[in-house]
Amino acid sequence: MRSDSEDMRGGTGVRPATVTPHRVCVLALIGCVLCATLAATAPVTADEQDEPPSVPAAYYGEITIDGEPAATGVEVEAEVNGEVRGSITVEDPGEYGEETAGGEQLYVEGNSDDEGTPVRFYLITTDGERIKVNETDPDDVTWSSGELERIDLSVSTGSAEQPAVFTLPEVSLDPEAITEGGTVTVNANVTNGGDRSGEQSVAFSVDEEVLADRTVDLGPNESRSIEFENVTVDRDPGNYEYAIRTDNETRTGTLTVEAAVESAYFNLTDVEPNEPAVEQGDPVAINATISNGENVSGEQAVRFVVNDRVVDDRTVEVAGDETRTVTLENDSLELTPANYEYAIRTDNETWTGTLTIEAATQPPYFEVMDVDPDEPTVEQGDPVAVNATISNGENATGEQTIRFVVNDRVIDDRTVEIPGDETRTVTLENDSLELTPANYEYAIRTDNETWTGTLTIGPSPEPAFVAVSNLTPKKPTVEEGGSITPEVTVTNTGDERAEETVELRIDSEAIDSKQVNLAPNESRRLAFEEQAIEIAPGNYTYGVYSGNDDLTTTLTVEKAGDSDPDGDPGDSDDSDDGNGSDDGNGSDDGNGSDDRDNGSDDGDGSGDGPTTEPETLVISNLAPAAVEVEQGEEVTISATIENVGNESTTQDVTLEIGNDQLVERQEITLGAGEETTVNFSGLDTSGVPTGETEYTVSTNADRSAGTLTTVVEDETSGFTFMTAVLAITVAVATLRRRTRCE
């Protein structure tokens, strides 16, 4: 079977051209040209007739030079096997050839032998420079007869970087005239004017002899100051050429060496203080100013003499016509209070004066001024720490060790230095005293005083204990297939945080469980999921169990339809259990809560008789429902609590902000039908994260939620007004306490 390529190409096996609309147009145009050409030419041989003429490849695309569009007039050439086979001139900047059908392209001639041969591209700039194309897209371009392809061309001219060139724009020699054996200081500013980093040696030479050199590493256009200090020039008197050199530049000048003048003469021009006075045992220091006049540079020892004893000396070098100040000192002269002659001596002169040794001030006296806490109390095994305030009075600066002693044992000490007439507070602590619970005398001791007090070691904290109480419903009676929604109060009576699982059980089977996390002495009302009672009629043990405690009662399951028509207590036909399961007429009232009516049956069979627990606290008027404060600012939250039950009760009202981030409780007592306003004031929001946080006020039977938004400082514009409104709301609510009369 003959392939499509053989149909199109006469069975030559040459790779078929890619058939695109553009190629079809190009092939048609080129075919017309070839037909006209063949018609005008002489007859061909039989061999020539066996190979059909090749169709040129055609290219177009974008062209950039150093990232910029190539200018109009730039010529693009294409080479195959080293021969230029076609060219085109850029007419629109950055583009050569056209993509449109019938448009102009870069036509590249070839024959069957050129199939698959790489095509190389060059451009000729408007200045006539021919540059090879560095990059094509796609990367590899090969010649194929009749192929029309987009080829983007990129050219990088790659201008050559200049190597490092170290120049010396500024140089100096100081001085330019010296005496025999003198020294000079050379300064040079070295700059790399090239395009590359480099490293060169900077050298200073006199009479072609290198006296100092240094290797310098500089980046392109970087400069650095180089100094050769106190370079000795050992030359006879005369004029000498000096040079400062890099590999690229040499700066020269003349150095004059003069015959040596007379030797150095160290003159004492000033002593400060002139008449020093110090306390006995204190250090003494004097600043002596030495001048060398118009002499050669010299070096001498300057001595500080007191009572015919050298107490300090310094060797100093002073150049001619210069001065130096030298400090002479001694930490402690060990002299009794009196006046002594002192002397500052050079090899040439002596300066004398009077040194006064004064009686020392009072020695340091460390007095214990205060200890906080004065009577510390910690639990057994816990760390203990006290802050002791120590005063030194009007005495000399001193250093002492402050000791914390308990039961005649040093449990901590700190060394502290205190200047005269100043105080310091020292923290003394111990991680664990390993003492049994009792009262112990403790002492804070300095070298001068002792402060005593009583340290109380209390017993270790009681472990967490989750107690359960107030299980509701108390003695439930339900029909077979009915349901109950149990609630219980859980309280951590221990001294440590409790994390436990609380289980709801019928007989020995756990039918629900809740995780609780309680702080010490924290209490919370825990609600279990509504439980379908799918067990046979009878009496069962029904209760709640923590890891430490349990509370049980009797669950009575009655046969469905086995009810007492007279509406006796426990009869599911004539009373509403308040959970939406039975309304007294065999149907659910659908609201999942009690009807809060007047407690009497209106006789219509709807079951709106007593539906409340004997004591039920409900919440209303939560204020504010939403509030925004700065983090750390105090806030007040209030709510109205009403006892809608028929018995007096004492219960906790709990405020919880976030996930245990802030928990407050207030115990209230309300008679049946009474209400009161509970205020949680002065709540610190430092521990509440920024953003919106839900807070709730809850009782054993009700829960109301609001939103607290905390922001960082300066984000609560207008909050002062909000706080004022909130304060007024709380004040008004506090005045409301009434007894409901039904």
C-alpha positions as CSV (number, residue, x, y, z in Angstrom):
1,M,0.0,0.0,0.0
2,R,1.5,3.4,-1.0
3,S,1.9,6.0,1.8
4,D,0.6,9.5,1.7
5,S,4.1,10.8,1.5
6,E,4.7,8.7,-1.7
7,D,1.5,10.2,-3.2
8,M,2.7,13.7,-2.5
9,R,6.4,13.3,-3.2
10,G,6.4,10.8,-6.0
11,G,7.5,7.9,-3.8
12,T,11.0,9.3,-3.2
13,G,10.9,8.6,0.6
14,V,11.7,12.2,1.4
15,R,10.2,13.4,4.7
16,P,6.8,15.1,3.9
17,A,6.3,18.8,4.5
18,T,4.1,19.8,7.4
19,V,0.7,20.6,5.9
20,T,-0.6,23.9,7.2
21,P,-2.6,26.6,5.5
22,H,0.4,28.7,5.3
23,R,2.4,25.9,3.7
24,V,-0.3,25.2,1.2
25,C,-0.2,28.9,0.1
26,V,3.6,28.9,0.0
27,L,3.7,25.6,-2.0
28,A,1.2,26.9,-4.4
29,L,3.2,30.1,-5.0
30,I,6.5,28.3,-5.3
31,G,4.9,25.7,-7.6
32,C,3.8,28.4,-10.0
33,V,7.3,29.8,-10.1
34,L,8.8,26.4,-10.8
35,C,6.3,25.6,-13.5
36,A,7.1,28.9,-15.2
37,T,10.8,28.2,-14.8
38,L,10.6,24.6,-16.2
39,A,8.6,25.8,-19.1
40,A,11.2,28.3,-20.0
41,T,14.2,26.0,-19.7
42,A,15.8,23.5,-22.1
43,P,14.7,19.9,-22.0
44,V,16.1,17.9,-19.2
45,T,17.7,14.5,-19.2
46,A,16.0,11.3,-18.1
47,D,18.0,11.3,-14.9
48,E,17.0,14.8,-14.0
49,Q,13.4,13.9,-14.7
50,D,13.7,11.1,-12.0
51,E,14.3,13.7,-9.2
52,P,11.5,16.3,-8.7
53,P,12.7,19.8,-8.0
54,S,13.0,20.7,-4.2
55,V,10.7,23.4,-2.7
56,P,12.6,26.0,-0.6
57,A,12.1,26.0,3.2
58,A,10.6,29.2,4.5
59,Y,11.1,30.9,7.9
60,Y,9.8,33.9,9.8
61,G,9.8,35.1,13.5
62,E,11.1,37.6,16.0
63,I,14.7,38.9,16.1
64,T,16.4,40.7,19.1
65,I,19.9,42.1,19.5
66,D,21.1,42.1,23.1
67,G,17.5,41.8,24.2
68,E,16.3,44.7,22.1
69,P,14.2,44.4,18.8
70,A,16.5,44.4,15.8
71,A,16.3,47.7,13.9
72,T,14.8,48.1,10.5
73,G,17.4,47.5,7.7
74,V,19.1,44.6,9.5
75,E,19.6,41.7,7.1
76,V,19.1,38.1,8.1
77,E,21.0,35.4,6.3
78,A,20.6,31.6,6.4
79,E,23.4,29.1,5.7
80,V,23.2,25.5,4.8
81,N,26.5,23.5,4.6
82,G,28.4,26.8,4.8
83,E,26.5,28.4,1.9
84,V,24.2,31.4,2.1
85,R,20.9,29.9,0.8
86,G,18.7,32.9,1.5
87,S,18.3,36.3,3.1
88,I,15.7,38.8,4.1
89,T,15.7,42.4,5.4
90,V,14.0,43.5,8.6
91,E,11.2,45.8,7.7
92,D,9.4,46.0,11.1
93,P,11.6,46.3,14.2
94,G,12.1,43.0,15.9
95,E,10.5,40.9,13.2
96,Y,11.6,39.2,10.0
97,G,9.3,37.7,7.4
98,E,5.5,37.4,7.8
99,E,3.3,34.7,9.3
100,T,0.3,35.5,7.0
101,A,-0.4,33.4,3.9
102,G,1.2,34.9,0.9
103,G,3.4,37.1,3.0
104,E,7.2,37.5,2.7
105,Q,9.4,34.9,4.4
106,L,13.0,34.0,4.5
107,Y,13.2,31.4,1.7
108,V,16.1,28.9,2.0
109,E,17.0,26.9,-1.1
110,G,18.1,23.3,-0.9
111,N,17.8,19.8,-2.4
112,S,17.2,16.3,-1.2
113,D,20.8,16.0,0.0
114,D,20.2,18.9,2.4
115,E,17.3,17.2,4.2
116,G,18.0,17.3,8.0
117,T,21.0,19.5,7.6
118,P,21.4,22.3,10.3
119,V,20.5,25.8,9.2
120,R,22.7,28.6,10.6
121,F,21.5,32.1,10.8
122,Y,23.5,35.4,10.7
123,L,22.6,39.0,10.7
124,I,24.2,42.0,9.0
125,T,23.8,45.2,11.1
126,T,23.1,48.5,9.5
127,D,26.8,49.2,10.0
128,G,27.7,46.2,7.9
129,E,28.9,44.0,10.7
130,R,28.0,40.3,10.2
131,I,27.2,38.6,13.5
132,K,26.3,34.9,14.1
133,V,22.9,34.3,15.8
134,N,23.6,33.0,19.3
135,E,20.3,31.4,20.1
136,T,17.3,30.1,18.2
137,D,13.8,29.0,19.4
138,P,13.4,26.2,18.7
139,D,17.1,25.3,19.6
140,D,17.7,23.0,16.6
141,V,16.7,24.1,13.0
142,T,17.2,21.7,10.1
143,W,16.4,22.2,6.5
144,S,13.3,20.5,5.1
145,S,11.9,21.0,1.6
146,G,8.7,23.1,1.6
147,E,8.7,23.6,5.4
148,L,7.3,26.8,6.8
149,E,8.4,27.4,10.4
150,R,8.6,30.2,13.0
151,I,12.2,30.6,14.2
152,D,12.9,33.3,16.8
153,L,16.4,34.6,16.7
154,S,18.5,36.2,19.5
155,V,21.9,37.8,19.1
156,S,24.2,38.8,22.0
157,T,27.0,41.0,20.8
158,G,29.0,40.1,23.9
159,S,31.0,43.4,24.2
160,A,34.4,42.4,25.7
161,E,34.9,43.4,29.4
162,Q,38.0,45.5,30.2
163,P,40.4,43.7,32.5
164,A,41.3,45.1,35.9
165,V,43.2,48.4,35.6
166,F,44.7,49.7,38.9
167,T,45.3,53.5,38.8
168,L,46.6,55.9,41.4
169,P,44.5,59.0,41.3
170,E,45.8,60.3,44.6
171,V,49.2,59.7,46.4
172,S,51.1,61.5,49.1
173,L,54.4,61.2,51.0
174,D,54.7,62.7,54.5
175,P,57.1,64.2,55.1
176,E,59.0,64.8,51.8
177,A,62.1,65.8,53.7
178,I,63.5,63.7,56.6
179,T,66.7,63.4,58.6
180,E,69.0,60.5,58.3
181,G,67.3,57.3,59.6
182,G,63.9,59.0,59.6
183,T,60.6,57.6,58.7
184,V,57.9,58.5,56.2
185,T,54.2,57.7,55.8
186,V,52.8,56.9,52.3
187,N,49.1,57.2,51.4
188,A,47.7,56.1,48.1
189,N,44.2,56.0,46.7
190,V,44.0,52.9,44.4
191,T,41.1,52.6,41.9
192,N,40.2,49.7,39.6
193,G,39.0,51.3,36.4
194,G,38.4,48.0,34.6
195,D,35.3,45.9,34.2
196,R,36.7,42.9,36.1
197,S,37.8,42.3,39.6
198,G,41.6,42.0,40.1
199,E,44.4,41.7,42.5
200,Q,47.6,43.7,42.3
201,S,50.6,44.7,44.4
202,V,50.9,48.4,45.5
203,A,54.6,49.1,46.3
204,F,56.6,52.0,47.7
205,S,60.2,52.2,46.6
206,V,63.1,54.7,47.0
207,D,65.9,54.7,44.5
208,E,64.4,51.5,43.0
209,E,64.4,49.7,46.3
210,V,61.0,48.5,47.5
211,L,60.6,49.5,51.1
212,A,56.9,48.5,51.6
213,D,54.3,46.7,49.5
214,R,50.8,45.4,49.9
215,T,48.4,43.2,47.8
216,V,45.1,44.8,47.1
217,D,41.9,43.0,45.7
218,L,39.4,45.4,44.0
219,G,36.2,44.9,42.2
220,P,35.2,46.9,39.1
221,N,35.3,50.7,39.8
222,E,36.2,50.0,43.4
223,S,38.6,52.3,45.3
224,R,40.6,51.8,48.5
225,S,43.0,53.9,50.5
226,I,46.4,52.3,51.3
227,E,48.8,53.6,54.0
228,F,52.4,52.6,54.6
229,E,53.1,54.1,58.1
230,N,56.5,55.0,59.5
231,V,58.5,53.4,56.7
232,T,62.2,53.9,57.6
233,V,64.4,55.3,54.8
234,D,68.0,54.4,55.5
235,R,69.8,56.8,53.1
236,D,72.7,59.2,53.3
237,P,71.8,62.9,52.9
238,G,70.7,63.7,49.4
239,N,67.7,63.8,47.0
240,Y,66.1,60.5,46.0
241,E,63.4,59.5,43.6
242,Y,60.6,57.6,45.2
243,A,57.8,55.7,43.4
244,I,54.4,54.4,44.2
245,R,53.5,51.6,41.7
246,T,50.7,49.3,40.6
247,D,50.9,47.0,37.5
248,N,49.3,49.8,35.5
249,E,50.5,53.1,36.9
250,T,53.6,54.6,38.6
251,R,53.6,57.9,40.5
252,T,57.0,59.4,41.3
253,G,58.4,62.3,43.4
254,T,61.5,63.4,45.2
255,L,62.4,62.6,48.8
256,T,65.0,64.7,50.5
257,V,67.2,63.1,53.2
258,E,68.9,65.7,55.5
259,A,71.7,65.4,57.9
260,A,70.6,64.6,61.5
261,V,70.1,67.5,63.9
262,E,70.8,67.4,67.6
263,S,69.1,64.6,69.7
264,A,65.6,64.7,71.1
265,Y,64.9,66.8,74.2
266,F,61.7,65.8,76.2
267,N,60.3,68.9,77.9
268,L,57.5,68.6,80.6
269,T,55.1,71.3,79.6
270,D,52.1,70.3,81.8
271,V,50.9,67.9,84.5
272,E,47.2,67.4,85.3
273,P,46.1,67.3,88.0
274,N,49.0,69.5,89.3
275,E,48.2,68.8,93.0
276,P,46.4,65.4,93.1
277,A,44.4,64.3,96.2
278,V,43.0,60.8,96.7
279,E,41.6,58.7,99.5
280,Q,43.8,56.2,101.2
281,G,43.8,53.0,99.2
282,D,42.3,54.5,96.0
283,P,44.1,54.7,92.7
284,V,45.9,57.8,91.6
285,A,46.5,59.0,88.0
286,I,48.3,61.9,86.4
287,N,48.4,63.1,82.7
288,A,51.8,64.5,81.7
289,T,52.3,66.5,78.5
290,I,55.7,66.0,76.8
291,S,57.1,68.3,74.1
292,N,60.2,67.5,71.9
293,G,60.7,71.1,70.5
294,E,62.4,71.4,67.1
295,N,64.4,68.3,67.5
296,V,64.6,64.8,65.9
297,S,62.2,62.1,66.9
298,G,63.1,60.4,70.1
299,E,62.0,57.8,72.6
300,Q,62.3,58.0,76.4
301,A,60.9,56.5,79.6
302,V,58.6,58.9,81.6
303,R,58.5,58.0,85.3
304,F,56.0,58.8,88.1
305,V,57.9,59.0,91.4
306,V,56.2,59.3,94.9
307,N,58.1,59.3,98.1
308,D,61.3,58.5,96.2
309,R,59.7,55.3,94.7
310,V,58.8,54.8,91.0
311,V,55.1,53.9,91.1
312,D,54.6,53.9,87.3
313,D,56.5,54.5,84.0
314,R,55.7,54.7,80.3
315,T,58.0,54.6,77.3
316,V,56.9,57.2,74.8
317,E,58.1,58.3,71.3
318,V,57.7,62.0,70.4
319,A,58.6,63.4,67.0
320,G,60.4,66.7,66.6
321,D,58.3,69.7,67.2
322,E,55.4,67.6,68.5
323,T,53.8,66.8,71.9
324,R,52.4,63.7,73.5
325,T,50.3,63.2,76.6
326,V,51.0,60.1,78.7
327,T,48.9,58.8,81.6
328,L,50.8,57.6,84.7
329,E,48.9,55.7,87.4
330,N,49.0,53.4,90.4
331,D,46.1,51.3,91.7
332,S,47.0,51.7,95.4
333,L,50.0,53.6,96.9
334,E,49.6,51.9,100.3
335,L,50.5,55.2,102.0
336,T,49.1,56.6,105.2
337,P,47.1,59.9,105.0
338,A,49.6,62.8,104.5
339,N,51.2,65.1,101.9
340,Y,53.9,63.7,99.7
341,E,56.2,65.1,97.1
342,Y,55.8,63.5,93.7
343,A,57.9,63.9,90.6
344,I,57.3,63.3,86.8
345,R,60.7,62.7,85.2
346,T,62.1,62.4,81.7
347,D,65.8,62.0,80.7
348,N,65.9,65.8,80.4
349,E,63.5,67.4,83.0
350,T,61.7,66.8,86.3
351,W,58.4,68.2,87.3
352,T,57.5,68.1,91.1
353,G,54.3,68.7,93.1
354,T,52.4,67.6,96.1
355,L,50.2,64.5,96.3
356,T,47.7,64.4,99.2
357,I,46.6,61.1,100.6
358,E,43.2,61.6,102.5
359,A,41.6,59.4,105.1
360,A,39.3,56.8,103.5
361,T,35.5,57.0,103.8
362,Q,33.6,54.5,105.9
363,P,33.9,50.9,104.7
364,P,30.9,49.5,102.9
365,Y,28.0,48.4,105.2
366,F,25.3,46.2,103.6
367,E,22.0,46.7,105.3
368,V,18.9,44.5,104.5
369,M,16.2,47.1,104.0
370,D,13.3,44.8,102.9
371,V,12.5,41.3,101.9
372,D,9.5,40.5,99.6
373,P,7.6,38.4,100.3
374,D,8.3,38.8,104.0
375,E,6.5,35.6,105.0
376,P,6.8,33.3,102.0
377,T,4.5,30.3,101.6
378,V,5.0,27.6,99.0
379,E,3.7,24.1,98.5
380,Q,5.9,21.1,99.3
381,G,8.4,20.6,96.4
382,D,7.7,23.9,94.8
383,P,10.4,26.6,94.2
384,V,10.8,29.5,96.7
385,A,12.1,32.9,95.8
386,V,12.5,36.2,97.8
387,N,13.6,39.7,96.7
388,A,16.0,41.3,99.2
389,T,16.7,45.0,99.0
390,I,20.2,45.9,100.2
391,S,21.5,49.4,101.0
392,N,25.1,50.6,101.3
393,G,24.3,53.9,103.0
394,E,26.9,56.7,102.7
395,N,29.9,54.4,102.6
396,A,32.5,53.3,100.2
397,T,31.6,51.0,97.2
398,G,31.7,47.4,98.3
399,E,31.1,43.9,97.2
400,Q,29.5,41.2,99.4
401,T,27.8,37.8,99.1
402,I,24.1,37.8,100.1
403,R,22.9,34.4,101.5
404,F,19.5,32.8,101.7
405,V,19.5,30.5,104.7
406,V,16.6,28.0,105.6
407,N,16.8,25.6,108.5
408,D,20.5,26.5,109.0
409,R,21.3,25.6,105.4
410,V,22.4,28.1,102.7
411,I,20.0,27.4,99.8
412,D,21.2,30.2,97.5
413,D,23.6,33.1,97.4
414,R,24.4,36.1,95.1
415,T,27.5,38.3,95.1
416,V,26.6,42.0,94.5
417,E,28.5,45.3,94.3
418,I,26.9,48.4,95.6
419,P,28.3,51.9,95.4
420,G,27.9,54.2,98.4
421,D,24.5,55.7,99.1
422,E,22.8,53.2,96.7
423,T,20.6,50.2,96.9
424,R,20.2,46.9,95.0
425,T,17.5,44.3,94.9
426,V,18.7,40.7,94.8
427,T,16.6,37.7,93.9
428,L,17.4,34.6,96.0
429,E,15.7,31.3,95.1
430,N,15.8,27.6,95.3
431,D,14.0,25.1,93.0
432,S,13.0,22.6,95.7
433,L,13.8,22.7,99.4
434,E,12.8,19.0,100.0
435,L,11.3,19.9,103.4
436,T,8.2,18.5,105.0
437,P,5.2,20.8,105.5
438,A,5.9,23.0,108.5
439,N,7.0,26.5,109.4
440,Y,10.7,27.2,109.2
441,E,12.8,30.2,110.1
442,Y,14.7,31.7,107.2
443,A,17.4,34.3,107.1
444,I,18.8,36.8,104.5
445,R,22.4,37.5,105.5
446,T,25.0,40.1,104.5
447,D,28.4,40.4,106.1
448,N,26.9,43.1,108.3
449,E,23.2,42.2,109.0
450,T,20.7,39.3,109.2
451,W,17.0,39.5,108.3
452,T,14.8,36.7,109.7
453,G,11.3,35.6,109.0
454,T,9.1,32.5,108.7
455,L,8.9,30.3,105.6
456,T,5.8,28.1,105.4
457,I,5.9,24.9,103.5
458,G,2.4,23.8,102.7
459,P,1.2,20.3,101.8
460,S,1.3,19.1,98.2
461,P,-1.8,19.9,96.1
462,E,-4.6,17.5,96.1
463,P,-4.8,15.6,92.8
464,A,-7.6,16.4,90.3
465,F,-10.9,14.8,91.3
466,V,-14.0,15.1,89.0
467,A,-17.1,14.9,91.1
468,V,-20.5,14.5,89.5
469,S,-23.8,16.0,90.8
470,N,-27.2,17.3,89.9
471,L,-28.1,14.6,87.3
472,T,-31.2,15.4,85.3
473,P,-33.7,14.0,84.7
474,K,-33.5,12.7,88.2
475,K,-35.7,9.5,88.0
476,P,-36.8,9.3,84.5
477,T,-39.7,7.2,83.3
478,V,-40.0,6.8,79.6
479,E,-42.0,4.6,77.3
480,E,-40.3,1.9,75.3
481,G,-38.7,3.6,72.3
482,G,-38.8,7.0,73.9
483,S,-35.7,9.2,74.6
484,I,-34.0,11.2,77.3
485,T,-31.4,14.0,77.2
486,P,-29.3,13.7,80.4
487,E,-27.3,16.6,81.9
488,V,-25.0,16.5,84.9
489,T,-22.8,19.0,86.8
490,V,-19.0,18.1,86.8
491,T,-16.7,19.7,89.4
492,N,-13.0,19.5,89.8
493,T,-12.6,19.4,93.6
494,G,-8.8,18.9,93.4
495,D,-5.9,21.4,93.2
496,E,-4.7,20.4,89.8
497,R,-6.3,20.6,86.3
498,A,-8.5,17.6,85.4
499,E,-8.7,16.0,82.0
500,E,-11.1,13.0,82.1
501,T,-13.8,11.1,80.2
502,V,-17.2,11.2,81.8
503,E,-19.5,8.3,80.8
504,L,-23.3,8.0,80.7
505,R,-24.3,4.4,81.5
506,I,-27.4,2.3,81.6
507,D,-26.6,-0.6,83.9
508,S,-22.9,-1.4,83.0
509,E,-23.1,-0.3,79.4
510,A,-21.7,3.1,78.4
511,I,-24.1,4.7,75.9
512,D,-22.4,8.1,75.6
513,S,-19.2,9.9,76.8
514,K,-17.8,13.4,77.0
515,Q,-14.2,14.7,77.5
516,V,-13.9,17.4,80.2
517,N,-11.0,19.7,81.0
518,L,-11.5,21.5,84.3
519,A,-9.3,23.9,86.3
520,P,-9.1,23.4,90.0
521,N,-12.5,24.1,91.7
522,E,-14.0,24.6,88.3
523,S,-17.6,23.4,87.8
524,R,-19.5,23.0,84.5
525,R,-22.8,21.7,83.3
526,L,-22.3,18.8,81.0
527,A,-25.0,17.8,78.4
528,F,-25.1,14.4,76.8
529,E,-26.7,13.7,73.4
530,E,-30.4,12.7,73.3
531,Q,-30.5,9.0,74.0
532,A,-33.1,6.7,72.4
533,I,-34.3,4.1,74.9
534,E,-34.5,0.9,73.0
535,I,-34.6,-1.6,75.8
536,A,-37.3,-3.8,77.3
537,P,-39.6,-2.4,79.9
538,G,-38.3,-2.5,83.4
539,N,-36.1,-0.7,85.9
540,Y,-32.5,0.0,85.2
541,T,-29.5,1.6,86.9
542,Y,-28.9,4.9,85.1
543,G,-26.0,7.1,86.0
544,V,-22.9,9.2,85.2
545,Y,-19.4,8.0,85.9
546,S,-16.1,9.9,86.0
547,G,-12.7,8.4,86.9
548,N,-13.2,9.4,90.5
549,D,-17.0,9.6,91.2
550,D,-20.4,8.4,90.0
551,L,-24.0,9.4,90.4
552,T,-26.8,6.9,89.7
553,T,-30.6,6.7,89.8
554,T,-33.3,4.5,88.5
555,L,-34.5,4.6,84.9
556,T,-38.0,3.2,84.4
557,V,-39.0,2.0,81.0
558,E,-42.7,1.4,80.4
559,K,-44.4,-0.6,77.7
560,A,-45.5,1.6,74.9
561,G,-49.2,2.7,75.4
562,D,-49.1,1.5,79.1
563,S,-50.0,4.9,80.6
564,D,-52.2,6.1,83.4
565,P,-55.0,8.3,82.1
566,D,-55.4,10.1,85.4
567,G,-52.2,12.1,84.7
568,D,-50.3,10.9,87.8
569,P,-46.7,11.9,88.1
570,G,-44.6,9.7,85.9
571,D,-47.5,9.3,83.4
572,S,-46.1,10.0,80.0
573,D,-49.6,10.6,78.5
574,D,-50.6,13.7,80.6
575,S,-47.3,15.5,81.1
576,D,-44.7,17.0,78.9
577,D,-41.1,15.9,79.7
578,G,-39.9,19.2,78.2
579,N,-37.7,17.5,75.6
580,G,-40.1,17.4,72.7
581,S,-40.8,13.6,72.9
582,D,-44.3,13.6,74.5
583,D,-46.8,16.3,74.9
584,G,-49.4,14.4,76.9
585,N,-51.6,13.5,73.9
586,G,-49.3,11.0,72.3
587,S,-47.7,13.7,70.0
588,D,-44.6,15.9,70.2
589,D,-45.0,19.6,70.6
590,G,-42.0,20.1,68.4
591,N,-40.2,22.8,70.3
592,G,-37.9,20.7,72.4
593,S,-38.5,22.8,75.5
594,D,-41.0,23.4,78.2
595,D,-44.0,25.6,77.5
596,R,-43.5,27.8,80.6
597,D,-47.3,28.2,81.1
598,N,-49.1,28.6,84.4
599,G,-48.6,25.0,85.4
600,S,-52.2,24.0,85.0
601,D,-53.9,21.8,82.4
602,D,-56.4,23.8,80.3
603,G,-58.3,20.6,79.5
604,D,-57.8,20.6,75.8
605,G,-55.7,17.5,75.9
606,S,-52.6,19.3,74.5
607,G,-50.5,18.5,77.5
608,D,-49.5,22.0,78.5
609,G,-49.4,21.2,82.2
610,P,-46.2,21.7,84.3
611,T,-43.3,21.2,82.0
612,T,-40.4,22.9,84.0
613,E,-37.9,21.3,86.3
614,P,-38.5,22.3,90.0
615,E,-35.6,24.7,89.6
616,T,-34.7,26.0,86.1
617,L,-32.6,29.2,85.5
618,V,-33.0,30.8,82.1
619,I,-30.9,33.7,80.6
620,S,-32.0,36.9,78.9
621,N,-30.8,40.4,78.2
622,L,-27.1,39.4,77.5
623,A,-25.2,42.7,77.3
624,P,-23.3,43.4,75.3
625,A,-24.2,40.9,72.6
626,A,-21.1,42.1,70.7
627,V,-18.2,44.2,71.9
628,E,-14.8,45.3,70.6
629,V,-11.9,46.2,73.0
630,E,-8.2,46.6,72.9
631,Q,-6.3,43.5,73.9
632,G,-5.7,43.7,77.7
633,E,-8.5,46.1,78.3
634,E,-11.1,45.3,81.0
635,V,-14.6,44.5,80.0
636,T,-17.9,44.0,81.8
637,I,-20.6,41.4,80.7
638,S,-24.0,41.1,82.3
639,A,-27.1,39.0,81.9
640,T,-30.6,38.6,83.4
641,I,-31.2,35.3,85.2
642,E,-34.7,34.1,85.9
643,N,-35.9,31.1,87.9
644,V,-38.8,29.8,85.8
645,G,-39.1,26.7,88.0
646,N,-41.4,26.2,91.0
647,E,-38.7,25.7,93.7
648,S,-35.9,27.9,95.1
649,T,-32.4,27.1,93.9
650,T,-28.8,28.0,94.5
651,Q,-26.6,27.5,91.4
652,D,-23.5,28.8,89.6
653,V,-23.8,31.2,86.6
654,T,-20.7,30.6,84.4
655,L,-19.1,33.0,82.0
656,E,-16.7,31.4,79.6
657,I,-14.7,33.3,76.9
658,G,-13.2,31.2,74.1
659,N,-11.8,27.7,74.8
660,D,-11.2,28.1,78.6
661,Q,-9.3,31.3,77.9
662,L,-11.3,33.1,80.7
663,V,-13.8,31.5,83.0
664,E,-15.7,33.3,85.8
665,R,-18.5,32.0,88.1
666,Q,-21.0,33.6,90.4
667,E,-23.2,31.6,92.8
668,I,-26.8,33.0,93.0
669,T,-29.9,32.0,94.9
670,L,-33.3,32.6,93.4
671,G,-36.8,31.7,94.6
672,A,-39.4,30.4,92.2
673,G,-40.3,33.2,89.7
674,E,-37.5,35.5,90.8
675,E,-34.9,37.1,88.5
676,T,-31.7,39.0,89.0
677,T,-28.9,40.6,86.9
678,V,-25.5,39.0,87.1
679,N,-22.4,41.3,86.4
680,F,-19.0,39.9,85.4
681,S,-16.9,43.1,85.8
682,G,-13.2,43.9,85.5
683,L,-12.6,41.0,83.0
684,D,-9.0,41.1,81.8
685,T,-8.7,40.4,78.1
686,S,-4.9,40.0,78.0
687,G,-5.1,36.3,77.4
688,V,-7.8,36.5,74.7
689,P,-6.3,36.3,71.2
690,T,-7.0,39.1,68.7
691,G,-10.0,38.7,66.5
692,E,-13.5,37.4,67.2
693,T,-14.0,35.1,70.2
694,E,-17.4,33.7,71.3
695,Y,-18.3,34.1,75.0
696,T,-21.1,32.3,76.7
697,V,-23.1,32.8,79.9
698,S,-24.7,29.5,81.1
699,T,-26.7,28.0,83.9
700,N,-27.8,24.4,84.4
701,A,-30.5,24.7,81.9
702,D,-29.8,27.6,79.5
703,R,-27.0,29.2,77.6
704,S,-26.6,32.6,75.8
705,A,-23.7,33.5,73.5
706,G,-22.1,36.8,72.4
707,T,-19.1,38.0,70.5
708,L,-15.9,39.6,71.9
709,T,-13.6,41.2,69.4
710,T,-10.1,42.0,70.6
711,V,-7.7,44.3,68.7
712,V,-4.2,45.6,69.3
713,E,-3.6,49.1,70.4
714,D,-4.7,52.0,68.0
715,E,-7.2,49.7,66.2
716,T,-10.2,50.5,68.3
717,S,-11.2,54.0,67.2
718,G,-14.4,55.1,68.9
719,F,-14.1,52.5,71.7
720,T,-14.2,55.1,74.5
721,F,-17.8,55.8,73.4
722,M,-18.7,52.1,73.3
723,T,-17.3,51.6,76.8
724,A,-19.4,54.5,78.1
725,V,-22.6,53.0,76.6
726,L,-21.7,49.6,78.0
727,A,-21.2,51.1,81.5
728,I,-24.6,52.8,81.4
729,T,-26.3,49.6,80.2
730,V,-24.7,47.5,83.1
731,A,-25.6,50.2,85.7
732,V,-29.3,50.2,84.6
733,A,-29.4,46.4,84.5
734,T,-28.0,46.1,88.0
735,L,-30.9,48.0,89.4
736,R,-33.3,45.5,88.0
737,R,-34.3,42.8,90.5
738,R,-37.8,41.9,90.8
739,T,-40.0,39.0,91.9
740,R,-42.3,37.8,89.2
741,C,-46.0,37.7,90.1
742,E,-47.9,35.3,87.9
